Amino acid sequence: MSPTGRAGSAVAVEWRSRVALIAASVIGLATFCWPLVVPAGGADAFSGRAPFVFALVLPVVLALVLVELSSGAVDVKALAMLGVLTAVDAVLRPLSAGTAGIDLVFFLVILGARVFGAGFGFIMGALVMLVSALLVGGVGPWLPYQALCCAYVGLVAGVLPRRIRGAGEILMLCGWGIVSAILYGALMDFAFWPYNVGAGTGLSWDAGADLGRNLRAFALFELATGMGWNTGRAVTNAVAIILIGPGALRVLRRADRKAFFEEAGGPA
């Protein structure tokens, strides 16, 4: 708890941040769902769209940081904590490299967002993917989509009920770790599916078909190709949160108290 007796967050989401987060979420989802309303092109169209998505991600992250700095909800100590957790998480990514869906990136984003709030989680999720991509050579047209998806993982983790603690909290975070793993994989697959699956397979995008047919085709495609990776990611998240979560939450909350992070509007 913060000195005010309330659950503090290093990046508190006040009204300007809420507007930025909502706008980013809606526009970000639109970048994934664009093929539902506009016929997709080939693989070149997917690669050509990536710079525009990347141009969306960076300004949103910078805007959130500037909004919180100007409102006094975040200071240099919060930025230092964000930098430390982002650096640690970025180093964890090469250790797993996503082999068979095993990926150590997400659980720390969930834990950090749980302690420090939704704004912190959104920024950390996006930065972790951007920074770790430089370490593993994973820079490509998929990167801005990964950054948005991971930002959503942190955003939702930061708005989960605050009053739940103990074993119930770990169970809740495990649940989100499992759900977010499946949603992350589905969104990432949907981002490229209309551009890269060959026609006539029964699993491909059909620009002339109705929405229901295309969604059914994608569901079959995801079950056939993506669920193995999604399951590996979900198991990794759950196991990491169960084994590391209780201790990590205690350490992060102790750091939160010592740094005197406050909610927006709280005393300095």
N, C-alpha and C positions, 0 to 999 in steps of 0.2 A: 504494500500500500504506500502511497505517497504521503508526505507530511500532512496533507489536507484530509487524510482518512479515506480517500477515494482511490480507485484503481487508476494509476497514472498511465500515460502513454507518451513516449518520446516524441512522436509526431502525432499530436492530437488532431482529429479531423473536425475542424470548425467549419462554418457554413461555406466559406470560399473553397476550402479543400473538398467539401462534399460536392460542390458544383463541378470542380475539376475532375474528381473521381468518377462522377456519374457520366460526365461528357466523354471522358476517356474510355469508360466501359462500353458505352453505347457505340461510339465511333469504332472502338476496337472490335466489338462483335460484328459490326457491319463489314469490317474487312474480311472476316471469316465467312460471313453469310452472303456476300456479294453474288456468288454464282446462283443463289436461289432465285434471283430476280433478273440477272443479266447473263446471257450465254457466255460460257467460258471459252477461252482460246486454247492454245497449246501450252507446253511447258514454258515457252518464252514469255507468255502472258503472266505466268506465276512469278518468274524471275523479274519481269519488268515492273510488277506491282510492289515488290518488296521495298525498293527505296522510298516509296510513298508511305508505306507502313512504318518504316524506320524513321521517317521525318515526322511521324505522329508521336512515336514513343518518346524520343529524346525531349522534345519541348514539354510534353506532359510531365515527365519526371522532374525536369528543371523548374517548371511552373509550380509544382507541388512544394519543392524545396524552398523556392523564393516566397511563396505564400506563407509557409510556416515560419520562415525567418522574419518576415515583415510583421507577422502577428504575434511574435514572441513565443509561439508554441514549441519552437525548436531552437536550440542554441548549439554552441560548438561541441558540447558534451554529447548531445544527441547525434550530431553529425559524426563524431568520433566513433560512437557505438555502431552507427550504421556502416561506417567504413570498415570497422573490425569484423563485424558479422558477415558483411559482403565478401571481404577478403578470405575469411575462413571458409565460407561456403563455396567460393569460386575455386579454392584449392581442392575441396572435396570432389568436385566434378571429375577431374582427370583420374581420380582413384577408382571411379566406377565406370565412367565413359558410356553409361547406358547399356552395357552388355546384357542381353537377355532381359532388358527392362530394368535392371538394377541401377538405380540412380540416387545418389546421396544428396542431391541439391535441395530437394523440396522440404525435407523434415525440418531443417534449420530455419527456412523461411517461415514455416508454420509456427515454430516455437518463438521466433523473434517477433512475429506479428501478434502472437498471443499475449506477449508481455508488453510490447511497446505500441501496439495499436494498428489500425487498418492502414493509415497513411504510411506508417513505417513499413508495413508489410508490402504494400503496393510498390513503393520505391525500391525496397530491398529485392523483391522478386525480379523486377525489371533489370536492376543493376547487376545482379548475380549472373543472369544469362548473358548480358552484354560483356561483362568482365571475363567470365569463364570461357566464353567463346574465343577470346584472344589467347588464352592459355592452351586450349585444346585444338586450335586451328579450326574452330567450328563456325567461322564467319561465312555466311551464305544467305541466299534469299529466304531461308527458313528462320533466320535469327530474330528479326523483329516480331515474328509470330510467337516464337518461344518466349521472348521477353514479355509480351502481353499476357500470354497464358500463365507464366510464372507470377506475374504481377497480380493476376486474379486470384491465384492460390493464396498469396499473402493478404490480399484485400479481404477475402471471406474469412480467413483465419482470425483476422483482427476484429471482426464484428460478431464472433461467436459469443454466447452468453458469458459474462464476466464472473458471475457469482458461483459458477461451478468450479470446484477445486478438488484436489485429491485424486482418487481413482476414477471418479466420474469425469474429471477434466482430461485425464490421459485417454480414457475411453472415447470421449468426444473428439479429441484431436486425432486419435487413430481413425475414427470414422471419417473425418474430413480428409485425412491423408489417403484413405482408400478411395473415397469419392473423387477427390481432386486428381488422383492419378488416372482414373478412368476418363474424367472430363478433359484433362490436359491432353491425353493421347487422342481422344476423339476430335477435339478442336484442331490439333496439329494435323491429324490425318485429313480432316475435312478441308483444311487450307489448301492441300495439294491435290486431293482426290479428283476434282473436276478437270484437272489439267493433265494428269498422268496415267489414268486408268484407260486402257484401250477400249474402244467401242465394240459392242457385240459380245461382251463377256457376261452380261447380266448384272455386273457389279459396277458398271460405268455410269458416268453422268450423261444424261440425255437432255439436250437443250430443248427438245420439242415435247418432252414428257411433262406431266403435271408434278406438282410439289410432292404429293404422296408417293408417287413412283420413285422419284429420286431419293427421297428420304429412306424408303425401304431398301433401295439399292445400296445406299451408303451404310445402313445398319448391317446388311449382309457382308459388305466389304469390310467393315470394322470387326465383325465377329470372326471373319476368315483370316484377316491379316494383322489386326492390331491388338486383339485381346490378350495374346500371349505377352506382349511387351507391357500392356497396361497392368496385367496381373502381377508381373515382376515388380513394376514400379509401386503398385499398391502394397505388396508384401514388404518391400523395402521400407516404405514410409511407416507402416504399422510397426514393424520390428524395431526400427530406429527410434521411434517415439516411445515405445514401451521400454526399451533398454536405456536410452539416453535422456528421454524427455523429463522424468522427475528431477534428476540432478541438474540438467541444463536449465530448467525453469527456475529452480532455486538460485542458481548462479546469476541468471539474467535478472531476476527480481531483486536480488541483493545489489547488483549493479545499478538497477533502477532506483532503489532507495538511496544508495550512496551518492548518486549523481543528482538526486532531487529533481528528476523529471516530473513535470507537472502537467495536468490537463490544461487545455486552453481555458483561460479565464482564471486559473488558479493563482495563488500568490507566488511571487518570485522567490 
